[in-house]
Amino acid sequence: MSEEGNAVLLQAIKDLSQKWEQTKDSWRDVKADEFEHNYLERLPNLTARTSTAMEEISILLRKVHLDCE
């Protein structure tokens, strides 16, 4: 479960990065810079933290499942 969710998350970040690069071709102003700084630059760190949390939850769910058998 976690590996699939992590793969989906990483693909979404990759897709977003590609779309942002295309968008920057036509949106070049202070607001674009602010958007990139305030939101997009934070994504790698947030994604890594989310991936770690997803893995920890997956481990806990496996333990719960085994305990319920």
N, CA, C and O of each residue as an XYZ file, in Angstrom:
276
protein
N       0.824     -1.192      0.000
C       0.000      0.000      0.000
C       0.869      1.257      0.000
O       0.639      2.167     -0.796
N       1.838      1.313      0.863
C       2.669      2.512      0.968
C       3.492      2.745     -0.289
O       3.653      3.885     -0.723
N       4.014      1.671     -0.876
C       4.831      1.830     -2.079
C       4.003      2.412     -3.223
O       4.471      3.280     -3.960
N       2.771      1.925     -3.364
C       1.896      2.445     -4.419
C       1.553      3.911     -4.162
O       1.613      4.736     -5.075
N       1.200      4.228     -2.938
C       0.882      5.611     -2.587
C       2.074      6.523     -2.782
O       1.930      7.648     -3.260
N       3.245      6.046     -2.417
C       4.465      6.833     -2.579
C       4.754      7.069     -4.061
O       5.150      8.166     -4.454
N       4.555      6.037     -4.878
C       4.778      6.174     -6.316
C       3.817      7.198     -6.920
O       4.208      7.999     -7.770
N       2.573      7.168     -6.482
C       1.578      8.129     -6.974
C       1.982      9.545     -6.570
O       1.911     10.473     -7.375
N       2.403      9.702     -5.325
C       2.829     11.014     -4.839
C       4.026     11.539     -5.625
O       4.039     12.697     -6.042
N       5.019     10.698     -5.826
C       6.215     11.126     -6.555
C       5.894     11.471     -8.006
O       6.452     12.420     -8.558
N       4.999     10.707     -8.623
C       4.605     11.019    -10.001
C       3.854     12.343    -10.068
O       4.048     13.123    -11.000
N       3.002     12.594     -9.086
C       2.258     13.855     -9.055
C       3.212     15.045     -8.914
O       3.013     16.077     -9.556
N       4.232     14.909     -8.088
C       5.221     15.984     -7.917
C       5.993     16.190     -9.222
O       6.256     17.325     -9.618
N       6.348     15.104     -9.878
C       7.058     15.198    -11.158
C       6.181     15.896    -12.200
O       6.645     16.784    -12.915
N       4.920     15.492    -12.281
C       3.990     16.112    -13.234
C       3.820     17.607    -12.944
O       3.820     18.431    -13.859
N       3.677     17.937    -11.678
C       3.529     19.335    -11.289
C       4.762     20.139    -11.673
O       4.641     21.258    -12.171
N       5.933     19.588    -11.450
C       7.175     20.288    -11.805
C       7.250     20.553    -13.304
O       7.658     21.633    -13.732
N       6.855     19.566    -14.095
C       6.860     19.747    -15.547
C       5.865     20.831    -15.961
O       6.185     21.686    -16.787
N       4.678     20.798    -15.397
C       3.663     21.810    -15.726
C       4.118     23.197    -15.281
O       3.875     24.188    -15.970
N       4.776     23.260    -14.134
C       5.251     24.559    -13.655
C       6.300     25.131    -14.608
O       6.292     26.329    -14.893
N       7.190     24.293    -15.093
C       8.199     24.770    -16.042
C       7.532     25.328    -17.296
O       7.979     26.342    -17.831
N       6.481     24.687    -17.766
C       5.738     25.191    -18.924
C       5.049     26.518    -18.586
O       5.030     27.446    -19.394
N       4.491     26.586    -17.386
C       3.774     27.793    -16.960
C       4.722     28.984    -16.842
O       4.357     30.112    -17.173
N       5.935     28.725    -16.371
C       6.899     29.819    -16.203
C       7.268     30.482    -17.529
O       7.745     31.616    -17.545
N       7.050     29.779    -18.637
C       7.325     30.393    -19.937
C       6.426     31.601    -20.194
O       6.816     32.542    -20.886
N       5.220     31.564    -19.628
C       4.280     32.660    -19.885
C       3.939     33.482    -18.636
O       3.334     34.547    -18.751
N       4.312     33.010    -17.469
C       4.009     33.733    -16.238
C       5.316     34.112    -15.562
O       5.894     33.329    -14.808
N       5.767     35.319    -15.843
C       7.051     35.786    -15.316
C       6.865     37.138    -14.640
O       7.074     38.190    -15.244
N       6.468     37.083    -13.373
C       6.357     38.328    -12.620
C       6.620     38.038    -11.148
O       6.972     36.917    -10.781
N       6.450     39.038    -10.323
C       6.719     38.900     -8.894
C       5.820     37.838     -8.266
O       6.271     37.063     -7.423
N       4.562     37.799     -8.671
C       3.629     36.819     -8.104
C       4.036     35.389     -8.453
O       3.887     34.482     -7.634
N       4.542     35.190     -9.650
C       5.027     33.864    -10.036
C       6.214     33.467     -9.155
O       6.308     32.328     -8.697
N       7.106     34.412     -8.927
C       8.252     34.151     -8.050
C       7.796     33.831     -6.632
O       8.318     32.918     -5.992
N       6.819     34.589     -6.148
C       6.288     34.342     -4.800
C       5.643     32.964     -4.714
O       5.854     32.236     -3.745
N       4.859     32.608     -5.726
C       4.206     31.301     -5.746
C       5.241     30.182     -5.710
O       5.113     29.224     -4.947
N       6.256     30.316     -6.538
C       7.303     29.298     -6.570
C       8.002     29.198     -5.219
O       8.226     28.102     -4.705
N       8.342     30.343     -4.653
C       9.038     30.360     -3.361
C       8.155     29.836     -2.228
O       8.601     29.014     -1.427
N       6.920     30.300     -2.156
C       6.039     29.961     -1.037
C       5.489     28.538     -1.084
O       5.184     27.953     -0.045
N       5.362     27.987     -2.276
C       4.714     26.680     -2.388
C       5.600     25.611     -3.018
O       5.795     24.547     -2.431
N       6.121     25.873     -4.169
C       6.806     24.829     -4.917
C       8.177     24.471     -4.353
O       8.575     23.307     -4.386
N       8.885     25.438     -3.848
C      10.212     25.150     -3.286
C      10.121     24.280     -2.032
O      11.082     23.600     -1.674
N       8.974     24.302     -1.372
C       8.793     23.522     -0.142
C       8.435     22.058     -0.437
O       8.555     21.202      0.440
N       8.002     21.774     -1.653
C       7.494     20.443     -1.961
C       8.488     19.297     -1.748
O       8.088     18.263     -1.214
N       9.749     19.423     -2.132
C      10.648     18.278     -1.901
C      10.731     17.867     -0.427
O      10.694     16.678     -0.111
N      10.842     18.843      0.464
C      10.904     18.536      1.893
C       9.581     17.949      2.388
O       9.569     16.965      3.128
N       8.476     18.555      1.979
C       7.163     18.054      2.397
C       6.898     16.661      1.846
O       6.311     15.820      2.526
N       7.330     16.419      0.620
C       7.146     15.108      0.015
C       7.953     14.047      0.762
O       7.454     12.950      1.014
N       9.170     14.362      1.110
C      10.009     13.417      1.852
C       9.391     13.100      3.209
O       9.364     11.943      3.630
N       8.901     14.116      3.884
C       8.264     13.905      5.193
C       6.990     13.075      5.051
O       6.721     12.197      5.870
N       6.213     13.354      4.015
C       4.981     12.614      3.773
C       5.285     11.163      3.462
O       4.605     10.263      3.956
N       6.287     10.931      2.658
C       6.684      9.572      2.297
C       7.100      8.782      3.540
O       6.732      7.617      3.693
N       7.854      9.411      4.408
C       8.258      8.768      5.662
C       7.047      8.435      6.521
O       6.959      7.336      7.069
N       6.123      9.361      6.641
C       4.909      9.131      7.431
C       4.072      8.005      6.832
O       3.527      7.176      7.560
N       3.972      7.980      5.509
C       3.204      6.919      4.852
C       3.822      5.549      5.139
O       3.103      4.577      5.370
N       5.125      5.475      5.124
C       5.814      4.209      5.412
C       5.574      3.782      6.865
O       5.324      2.607      7.133
N       5.649      4.728      7.793
C       5.405      4.415      9.201
C       3.970      3.936      9.420
O       3.739      3.000     10.185
N       3.024      4.563      8.763
C       1.622      4.152      8.873
C       1.437      2.762      8.283
O       0.712      1.940      8.842
N       2.084      2.497      7.168
C       1.993      1.184      6.542
C       2.512      0.089      7.480
O       1.910     -0.979      7.590
N       3.600      0.355      8.133
C       4.166     -0.613      9.086
C       3.188     -0.848     10.242
O       2.947     -1.988     10.638
N       2.638      0.225     10.769
C       1.675      0.093     11.862
C       0.433     -0.681     11.429
O      -0.076     -1.510     12.183
N      -0.048     -0.417     10.235
C      -1.233     -1.133      9.740
C      -0.953     -2.625      9.563
O      -1.817     -3.457      9.839
N       0.248     -2.962      9.105
C       0.617     -4.384      8.996
C       0.623     -5.036     10.379
O       0.144     -6.159     10.534
N       1.160     -4.340     11.382
C       1.189     -4.884     12.740
C      -0.219     -5.068     13.285
O      -0.521     -6.093     13.895
N      -1.075     -4.085     13.068
C      -2.461     -4.177     13.524
C      -3.164     -5.354     12.857
O      -3.882     -6.117     13.502
N      -2.942     -5.483     11.561
C      -3.554     -6.584     10.814
C      -3.101     -7.937     11.381
O      -3.916     -8.841     11.567
N      -1.806     -8.067     11.652
C      -1.305     -9.322     12.221
C      -1.850     -9.577     13.616
O      -2.138    -10.720     13.971
N      -1.992     -8.530     14.406
C      -2.521     -8.671     15.754
C      -4.002     -9.077     15.756
O      -4.474     -9.696     16.709
N      -4.717     -8.734     14.707
C      -6.140     -9.046     14.634
C      -6.423    -10.436     14.095
O      -7.572    -10.880     14.106
N      -5.411    -11.120     13.631
C      -5.619    -12.477     13.098
C      -5.729    -13.496     14.199
O      -5.904    -14.683     13.926
